[in-house]
Amino acid sequence: MQGRIPEDKIQEIRDRVDIVDVVSSYLTLKRSGANHQGLCPFHNEKTPSFNVNAPRQIFHCFGCGVGGNVFGFLMRMEGLSFPEAVRRLGERAGVEIETEELSAAEMARREERERLYRVSEVACAFYHQVLLDAPEAAPARRYLRERGYSGEAARAFRLGFAPPQWEALARHLEQKGFDPELARTLGLIRPGKQDRGDYDLFRNRLLFPILDSRGKVVAFGGRVLDDSLPKYINSSESPIYHKGRTLYGLYQAKEAMRQTGEVIVVEGYFDQLALHRAGVINTLATCGTALTEDHARLLKRYAKRAQLLFDQDPAGQKATFRALEVLAAEGVPATVVALDAGEDPDSFVQRHGAEAFGERLRQARPAIEVFMDVTLGEQGSSIDGQARAVEEILGLLQRLPNEIERDLYLKSLAKKTGLQEDLLRSKASRVERPAPAAPRPVAPRPAPVPAPRPPRPRRDEPTQGEKAQQWLLVMMLRDGKVRQRVAAEGLDQLFCDAEYLAVAERILQLQGDAEALQQALIGEDLHDEQKGILSGILIKDGEAFAEDTEGIFEGCHRATERDRLQRRLKQLRELMRQAEQAGELEQCTAFLRELSEIKKRL
């Protein structure tokens, strides 16, 4: 069982792994002075602001502010916990990791999850073997052959078959010595009524194992072989499976997604299998649910663009536009692949071949253009209808984080409707941008691993006060005399932002020369905001200011104080407004005196 990873092993991995090599396996980097630059994978941008510094082994994006070391990068990129990132990089570096003991509670939580994974794996192996060998699975094997799938395809995706008996899996797990409560937690078996014992969820169905991004079996989808209903049923959510965060085929598709920069999203399991069989490997499917915000963030780790290939019926169109909304909000451009009426990817590839399908991919239209045409067409030519359509389209355009993209689509909308661009821009500026979706409740899960906070959107230019605090931190790292002076004058006199103040406190608490301080800070357990500040100052060239430390210090001190006063000025104006409304004239006069004094000082 995995326990706590010793600090010396973490340091050994840190020493052996080069962050430039790791980041380069995910995105293209070009050398720029002392750093390597590329497009940030954590927010949408056209001009590179993502920097990787090899000497200090850190990354920092000057666009969205995220930063950290190689472990932090992998955690964000792959959605891993810190121990998982350490182990992944340990494997890469050839470092064997021996773990220390966990607490009893931590051990129990991990053991439960490992047991759930083990039950899922045993169930998958059972169903797969039934499909390959059991006489009762003959109809399923014939069904696959008729759809053009060989035994090789069944083995590649570990397809299975659930026997028609009510207790086949329940008996198998009992014989293997598993606690039935684990299978109940996973939803694989359910308690019978009137003491009849547990019964299987999946019976007489072809099964599709659903894997997480690491290749572990977490759930199943089951399809009938005839026209009975429901056609599909899926595993219920569990501590190891959340359908809003899981995509079928991601494990098999993620490397192709990285290489091509694109992902094809389809609706059904067979759609995914058909395209994979045709050599279109960068394909995955939703697990019986609409594309969610978590799905979009997951896709963004591996691909820069998405191609949506859903059914051509009204339900498929609705799913397409829902997917467009969540992808647009994450800054992932999407196109719509159109097939003939009545066709799906599986039937199209069987009838027309992979080359014809590739041509359809090349003909894909931007999803927003499709949405605009469909919305304008559905609302009719009446004035009211067109007005409603324009409102709906503007609502979608407001989800786009890229201003240039929004502007270009506004121009296109003006041409389609005959409305003036200025009118549309004015109207769009009054359309309230959608608020971030509230977290959806999920099934209880043991000891959730805190995921890295999502990066902030592209930030405004730092204020003079923020720049001053950054340079003060740079000088504190480089010069012991500056640290002594900061300690003597007081941190609260020099740092007016809580996060900068927290980093400054950590610098004063540590000992050693400049290099030792920097290395110690990189390994500190800071939260994301502070990591971003730290990586930002470490990437700066402090040598350029070494000749005039005194002048820079005084300038930073003045700029920080000015920033503090301007913030208080803004606060006082609001307090005065509130006092006037409340009729508190004496309080208002006191605020006015302070405001006048601050203006003099400024």
C-alpha positions in Angstrom: 0.0 0.0 0.0 1.3 3.5 -0.9 2.2 5.7 2.0 3.9 9.0 2.4 6.8 9.6 0.0 10.1 10.4 1.8 11.4 13.9 1.2 14.8 12.7 0.0 13.1 10.8 -2.8 11.1 13.9 -3.9 14.4 15.8 -4.0 16.1 13.1 -6.0 13.3 13.2 -8.6 13.5 17.0 -8.6 17.2 16.8 -9.3 16.9 14.2 -12.1 14.0 15.6 -14.0 14.3 18.5 -16.4 11.2 20.7 -16.4 11.9 21.8 -20.0 11.8 18.2 -21.2 8.6 17.5 -19.3 6.8 20.7 -20.5 8.1 20.1 -24.1 6.3 16.8 -24.2 3.0 18.7 -23.9 3.6 21.9 -25.8 6.0 23.5 -28.2 8.7 25.7 -26.5 11.1 28.1 -28.1 14.2 29.5 -26.4 13.9 33.2 -25.5 16.9 34.5 -23.6 17.3 32.6 -20.4 13.8 31.1 -20.7 11.8 28.9 -23.0 8.5 30.3 -24.2 5.3 28.8 -25.5 1.5 29.2 -25.6 0.0 28.7 -22.1 -1.9 25.4 -21.9 -4.0 26.8 -19.0 -5.7 29.7 -20.7 -6.5 30.7 -24.2 -3.9 33.0 -25.8 -2.5 33.9 -29.2 0.9 35.4 -28.0 3.2 33.3 -25.9 3.3 34.4 -22.3 4.2 31.0 -20.8 7.8 30.8 -19.6 9.9 27.8 -18.4 13.2 28.6 -16.7 15.7 25.7 -16.8 18.2 27.0 -14.2 15.6 27.4 -11.5 13.4 24.5 -12.8 10.1 26.6 -12.7 7.4 27.7 -15.0 5.3 30.9 -14.9 2.6 32.4 -17.2 2.5 36.2 -17.3 -0.9 36.0 -18.8 -2.9 34.0 -16.2 -0.4 34.1 -13.3 0.0 30.4 -12.7 3.4 29.0 -11.9 5.4 26.5 -9.9 7.8 23.6 -10.3 7.7 20.5 -12.4 5.4 18.7 -9.9 2.9 21.6 -10.0 2.9 21.6 -13.8 2.1 17.9 -14.1 -0.6 18.2 -11.4 -2.3 20.9 -13.4 -1.8 19.2 -16.8 -2.9 15.8 -15.8 -5.2 16.5 -12.9 -3.0 14.6 -10.5 -2.5 14.8 -6.8 1.0 15.6 -5.6 1.9 12.0 -4.7 0.6 10.9 -8.1 2.7 13.5 -9.9 5.8 12.5 -7.9 5.3 8.8 -8.8 4.7 9.6 -12.5 7.9 11.7 -12.6 9.8 9.1 -10.6 8.9 6.4 -13.2 10.2 8.8 -15.9 13.5 9.4 -14.0 14.0 5.8 -13.0 13.7 6.6 -9.3 12.4 3.7 -7.1 10.1 5.1 -4.5 9.7 3.5 -1.1 6.9 5.0 1.0 6.6 5.8 4.7 3.7 4.9 6.9 0.4 6.7 6.5 -2.0 7.4 9.4 -4.6 4.8 10.1 -7.4 6.9 8.6 -5.4 7.7 5.4 -4.5 4.1 5.1 -8.2 3.0 5.4 -9.3 5.5 2.7 -6.6 4.4 0.3 -7.3 0.8 0.9 -11.0 1.2 0.2 -10.3 2.9 -3.1 -7.8 0.3 -4.1 -10.4 -2.4 -3.2 -12.9 -0.7 -5.4 -10.5 -0.5 -8.3 -9.7 -4.2 -7.8 -13.4 -5.2 -7.9 -13.9 -3.2 -11.1 -10.9 -4.9 -12.6 -12.0 -8.4 -11.6 -15.5 -7.7 -13.0 -14.0 -6.5 -16.2 -11.9 -9.6 -16.6 -15.0 -11.8 -15.8 -17.2 -10.1 -18.4 -14.4 -10.1 -21.0 -13.8 -13.9 -20.6 -17.5 -14.6 -20.8 -17.6 -12.7 -24.1 -14.6 -14.6 -25.6 -15.5 -18.1 -24.4 -18.9 -18.7 -22.8 -21.6 -20.4 -24.9 -24.3 -18.0 -23.7 -22.2 -15.1 -25.2 -22.5 -16.6 -28.8 -25.2 -14.0 -29.7 -22.9 -11.2 -28.6 -20.0 -12.5 -30.6 -22.2 -12.8 -33.6 -23.6 -9.3 -33.1 -20.0 -7.9 -33.1 -19.1 -9.8 -36.2 -22.1 -8.5 -38.0 -21.1 -4.9 -37.1 -17.6 -5.6 -38.4 -15.7 -6.0 -35.1 -13.2 -8.9 -34.8 -12.0 -10.6 -31.6 -8.9 -8.3 -31.8 -11.1 -5.2 -31.4 -12.9 -6.8 -28.5 -9.6 -7.6 -26.8 -8.2 -4.1 -27.5 -11.1 -2.4 -25.7 -11.7 -5.3 -23.3 -15.3 -5.6 -24.3 -17.4 -8.0 -22.2 -20.8 -9.7 -22.0 -23.0 -10.0 -18.9 -24.7 -13.4 -18.8 -28.5 -13.5 -18.6 -28.4 -15.1 -15.1 -29.4 -12.8 -12.3 -26.4 -13.6 -10.0 -23.5 -14.4 -12.3 -21.2 -11.6 -11.3 -22.4 -11.7 -7.6 -21.4 -15.4 -7.4 -18.1 -14.8 -9.2 -17.1 -12.1 -6.7 -18.2 -14.2 -3.8 -16.0 -17.1 -5.0 -13.1 -14.6 -5.3 -13.6 -13.7 -1.7 -14.7 -10.0 -2.2 -17.0 -8.2 0.3 -20.3 -7.7 -1.6 -20.6 -4.3 -0.1 -17.8 -3.1 -2.5 -19.7 -4.2 -5.5 -22.8 -2.6 -4.1 -20.9 0.7 -3.7 -19.9 0.4 -7.4 -23.4 -0.3 -8.4 -22.5 -3.6 -10.0 -24.8 -5.6 -7.8 -27.9 -4.6 -5.9 -29.5 -6.1 -2.8 -32.5 -8.2 -3.6 -35.9 -8.0 -1.8 -37.2 -10.3 0.9 -33.8 -11.9 1.6 -33.4 -13.1 -1.9 -29.7 -12.1 -2.0 -27.8 -9.7 -4.3 -28.5 -9.6 -8.1 -26.4 -8.2 -11.0 -27.1 -4.8 -12.5 -26.0 -5.9 -16.0 -27.7 -8.9 -17.5 -27.7 -10.1 -21.1 -25.8 -7.1 -22.3 -22.7 -6.3 -24.3 -20.4 -4.3 -21.9 -18.0 -1.5 -22.6 -15.5 -1.0 -19.7 -15.0 2.7 -18.9 -11.4 3.6 -18.0 -10.0 6.7 -16.3 -7.1 8.7 -17.8 -4.6 6.3 -16.1 -6.2 3.2 -17.6 -8.0 1.9 -14.5 -11.5 0.4 -14.9 -14.0 2.6 -13.1 -17.4 1.8 -14.6 -19.3 0.0 -17.4 -21.8 0.8 -20.1 -24.1 -2.0 -21.1 -26.0 -2.4 -24.5 -28.8 -4.8 -25.3 -28.5 -6.9 -28.4 -32.1 -6.4 -29.6 -34.6 -3.6 -29.6 -35.6 -3.9 -26.0 -35.4 -0.9 -23.7 -33.5 0.8 -22.2 -31.0 0.3 -25.0 -28.1 1.4 -22.7 -27.6 1.4 -19.0 -24.5 2.7 -17.2 -22.8 2.2 -13.9 -24.0 4.5 -11.2 -21.6 7.1 -9.8 -19.2 5.9 -7.1 -16.1 7.1 -5.2 -14.0 6.2 -8.2 -16.4 7.1 -11.0 -18.1 10.5 -11.8 -19.6 10.5 -15.3 -19.4 14.3 -15.5 -15.6 14.0 -15.3 -15.0 10.8 -17.3 -14.8 10.3 -21.0 -15.0 6.9 -22.8 -11.8 6.2 -24.7 -9.7 9.1 -23.3 -7.0 6.7 -22.1 -6.6 5.3 -25.6 -7.0 8.6 -27.3 -4.9 11.1 -25.2 -1.5 10.5 -26.9 -3.1 11.0 -30.4 -4.9 14.1 -29.1 -1.6 15.6 -27.9 0.1 14.8 -31.3 -2.7 16.2 -33.5 -3.9 18.9 -31.1 -7.4 17.9 -31.9 -10.1 15.7 -30.4 -13.2 14.2 -32.0 -16.1 14.0 -29.6 -18.9 11.5 -30.4 -22.0 10.3 -28.5 -21.8 6.5 -28.5 -19.5 3.7 -27.6 -19.8 2.2 -31.0 -19.1 5.5 -32.7 -15.8 5.7 -30.8 -14.9 2.1 -31.6 -15.8 2.6 -35.3 -13.5 5.6 -35.7 -10.7 4.0 -33.7 -10.9 1.0 -36.0 -10.7 3.3 -39.0 -7.5 4.8 -37.7 -9.0 7.9 -36.2 -7.5 7.4 -32.8 -8.1 10.9 -31.3 -11.7 10.1 -30.7 -13.7 9.7 -27.4 -17.3 9.6 -26.2 -19.3 11.0 -23.4 -20.6 8.4 -20.9 -24.3 8.8 -21.4 -24.4 12.5 -20.4 -24.0 15.9 -21.9 -20.5 17.4 -22.2 -19.8 19.2 -18.9 -17.5 22.0 -17.8 -15.2 19.3 -16.2 -15.2 17.5 -19.5 -14.1 20.6 -21.3 -11.3 21.3 -18.8 -10.2 17.7 -19.2 -10.1 17.9 -23.0 -8.2 21.1 -22.8 -5.3 19.3 -21.2 -4.7 17.2 -24.3 -6.1 19.1 -27.3 -6.4 22.6 -28.6 -9.4 22.1 -30.8 -12.5 19.9 -30.7 -14.6 18.4 -33.5 -18.2 17.6 -32.5 -19.8 14.6 -34.2 -23.2 14.0 -32.6 -26.4 12.6 -34.1 -28.1 14.6 -36.8 -31.5 14.6 -35.1 -32.9 17.4 -32.8 -31.5 15.8 -29.7 -28.1 15.5 -31.3 -28.2 19.1 -32.4 -29.1 20.2 -28.8 -26.2 18.2 -27.5 -23.9 19.8 -30.0 -24.9 23.3 -29.0 -24.6 22.4 -25.3 -21.1 21.1 -25.9 -20.3 24.3 -27.9 -21.3 26.5 -24.9 -19.0 24.7 -22.4 -16.1 24.5 -24.8 -16.4 28.2 -25.8 -16.3 29.2 -22.1 -13.0 27.3 -21.8 -11.6 28.8 -24.9 -11.6 25.6 -26.9 -12.5 26.2 -30.5 -15.1 23.7 -31.8 -16.2 22.6 -35.3 -19.2 20.5 -36.3 -18.8 17.5 -38.5 -21.9 16.8 -40.6 -22.9 13.4 -41.9 -25.9 12.4 -44.1 -29.3 12.1 -42.5 -29.7 8.7 -40.8 -25.9 8.2 -40.6 -23.7 7.9 -37.6 -19.9 7.5 -37.5 -20.2 3.7 -37.3 -22.5 3.3 -40.2 -20.7 6.0 -42.3 -17.3 4.4 -41.9 -18.7 0.9 -42.8 -20.4 2.2 -45.9 -18.0 4.8 -47.2 -14.6 4.1 -45.6 -12.1 6.0 -43.7 -11.0 8.2 -46.6 -14.5 9.6 -47.1 -14.8 10.2 -43.4 -11.5 12.1 -43.4 -13.0 14.4 -46.1 -16.0 15.1 -43.9 -13.6 16.1 -41.1 -11.9 18.5 -43.4 -15.3 20.0 -44.4 -16.2 20.6 -40.7 -17.7 24.1 -40.1 -17.0 26.3 -37.0 -19.6 25.3 -34.5 -20.5 29.0 -33.7 -21.3 29.6 -37.4 -23.6 26.5 -37.4 -25.3 27.7 -34.2 -25.9 31.2 -35.7 -27.4 29.7 -38.9 -29.6 27.2 -37.1 -30.8 29.8 -34.5 -31.6 32.4 -37.1 -33.4 29.8 -39.2 -35.5 28.3 -36.4 -36.8 31.6 -35.2 -38.2 32.5 -38.6 -38.1 35.7 -40.6 -40.4 37.7 -38.3 -39.0 40.7 -36.5 -39.7 39.2 -33.1 -38.2 35.9 -34.1 -35.0 37.5 -35.5 -34.7 39.6 -32.4 -34.9 36.6 -30.1 -32.4 34.8 -32.3 -29.9 37.7 -32.1 -30.3 37.8 -28.3 -29.6 34.1 -28.1 -26.5 34.3 -30.3 -25.1 37.3 -28.4 -25.5 35.3 -25.2 -23.3 32.6 -26.7 -20.7 35.1 -28.0 -20.4 36.5 -24.6 -19.0 33.2 -23.4 -16.0 33.5 -25.7 -13.0 34.6 -23.6 -11.1 35.9 -26.7 -12.1 39.4 -27.6 -10.8 39.2 -31.2 -12.9 36.1 -31.8 -16.0 37.8 -30.4 -15.4 40.8 -32.6 -15.1 38.6 -35.8 -18.3 36.7 -35.0 -20.1 40.0 -34.4 -19.1 41.1 -37.9 -20.4 37.8 -39.3 -23.7 38.2 -37.4 -24.1 41.7 -38.7 -23.7 40.4 -42.3 -26.2 37.6 -41.7 -28.9 39.8 -40.2 -28.3 43.2 -41.9 -27.9 44.9 -38.5 -25.2 47.5 -37.9 -22.1 46.3 -36.2 -22.2 49.2 -33.7 -25.7 48.2 -32.6 -24.7 44.6 -32.1 -21.6 45.7 -30.1 -23.6 48.0 -28.0 -26.1 45.3 -27.3 -23.4 42.7 -26.7 -21.8 44.9 -24.1 -25.1 45.0 -22.2 -25.6 41.2 -22.3 -24.4 39.9 -18.9 -21.6 37.4 -19.3 -22.6 34.0 -17.9 -21.4 33.4 -14.3 -19.2 30.4 -13.8 -21.3 27.3 -13.2 -21.7 26.4 -9.6 -20.1 23.1 -8.6 -22.5 20.3 -9.0 -23.1 18.0 -6.1 -21.5 14.6 -6.5 -21.7 11.3 -4.6 -19.8 11.2 -1.3 -16.2 10.1 -1.8 -13.5 9.3 0.7 -10.7 11.8 1.2 -11.0 13.8 -2.0 -7.6 14.9 -3.3 -7.5 18.6 -3.6 -7.1 19.4 -7.3 -5.1 22.5 -8.3 -7.2 25.5 -8.5 -8.1 26.5 -12.1 -6.0 29.2 -13.5 -7.3 32.7 -13.5 -8.3 34.4 -16.7 -5.8 36.7 -18.4 -5.0 39.4 -15.8 -4.8 43.1 -16.2 -1.4 44.8 -16.2 0.0 44.8 -12.6 -0.4 48.1 -10.7 2.7 50.1 -9.8 2.3 48.9 -6.2 2.2 45.2 -7.3 5.3 45.7 -9.5 7.1 47.4 -6.5 6.2 44.5 -4.2 7.5 42.0 -6.9 10.8 43.8 -7.1 11.1 44.0 -3.3 10.7 40.2 -3.2 13.4 39.9 -5.9 15.8 42.0 -3.9 15.0 40.1 -0.7 15.9 36.9 -2.4 19.2 38.3 -3.7 20.5 40.5 -0.9 20.8 39.7 2.8 21.1 43.4 3.7 17.7 44.1 2.0 16.2 41.3 4.1 17.5 42.8 7.2 16.2 46.3 6.3 12.7 44.8 5.4 12.6 43.1 8.8 13.6 46.3 10.6 11.1 48.5 8.8 8.3 45.9 9.1 6.7 43.8 6.4 3.3 45.5 6.8 5.0 48.9 5.9 6.3 47.5 2.6 3.7 45.0 1.5 0.1 45.9 1.2 -1.1 42.7 -0.6 -1.7 39.7 1.7 -0.2 37.2 -0.8 3.0 39.2 -1.4 3.2 39.6 2.4 2.9 35.9 2.9 5.8 35.2 0.5 7.9 37.8 2.1 7.3 36.3 5.5 8.5 32.9 4.2 11.7 34.5 2.8 12.5 36.0 6.2 11.9 32.7 7.9 14.4 30.8 5.7 18.2 30.8 6.0 21.0 30.7 3.5 22.4 32.5 0.5 20.3 33.6 -2.6 20.5 30.2 -4.3 19.6 28.3 -1.2 16.7 30.5 -0.5 15.3 30.1 -4.0 15.6 26.4 -4.0 14.0 26.2 -0.5 11.1 28.4 -1.6 10.5 26.3 -4.8 9.9 23.3 -2.5 7.7 25.2 0.0 4.1 24.2 0.5 2.6 27.4 -0.8 -0.9 27.7 -2.3 -1.4 28.5 -6.0 -1.6 32.3 -5.7 1.7 32.4 -3.8 3.3 29.9 -6.2 2.4 32.2 -9.1 3.9 35.2 -7.4 7.1 33.2 -6.5 7.6 31.8 -10.1 7.0 35.3 -11.5 9.7 36.9 -9.4 12.2 34.0 -9.9 12.0 34.3 -13.6 12.8 38.1 -13.5 16.4 39.1 -14.1 17.4 40.6 -10.7 21.0 41.2 -11.9 19.8 44.2 -13.9 19.0 46.1 -10.6 22.0 44.9 -8.6 24.0 48.2 -9.1 21.4 50.5 -7.5 19.8 48.5 -4.7 19.3 51.6 -2.5 17.5 53.6 -5.2 15.3 50.6 -6.2 14.4 49.9 -2.6 13.3 53.5 -2.0 11.4 53.6 -5.2 9.6 50.4 -4.4 8.8 51.7 -0.9 7.3 54.9 -2.3 5.3 53.0 -5.0 3.9 50.5 -2.4 2.9 53.4 -0.1 1.3 55.2 -3.0 -0.6 52.1 -3.9 -1.7 51.7 -0.3 -3.0 55.3 -0.2 -4.8 55.0 -3.5 -6.6 51.9 -2.2 -7.6 53.8 1.0 -8.7 56.7 -1.1 -11.1 54.4 -3.1 -12.3 52.9 0.2 -13.0 56.3 1.7 -15.1 57.4 -1.2 -17.3 54.4 -0.8 -17.5 54.9 3.0 -18.4 58.6 2.4 -21.2 57.6 0.0 -22.6 55.1 2.5 -22.4 57.7 5.4 -24.2 60.3 3.3 -27.0 57.9 2.4 -27.3 57.0 6.1 -27.3 60.7 7.1 -24.3 60.3 9.4 -22.8 63.8 8.8 -20.2 63.6 11.5 -18.8 60.4 10.2 -18.8 61.8 6.7 -16.8 64.8 7.8 -14.2 62.6 9.4 -13.9 60.6 6.2 -13.5 63.8 4.2 -10.7 65.1 6.5 -8.8 61.8 6.0 -9.4 61.9 2.3 -8.0 65.4 2.1 -4.9 64.4 4.0 -4.3 61.4 1.8 -4.6 63.6 -1.3 -1.9 65.9 0.1 0.4 63.0 0.8 -0.1 61.7 -2.7 
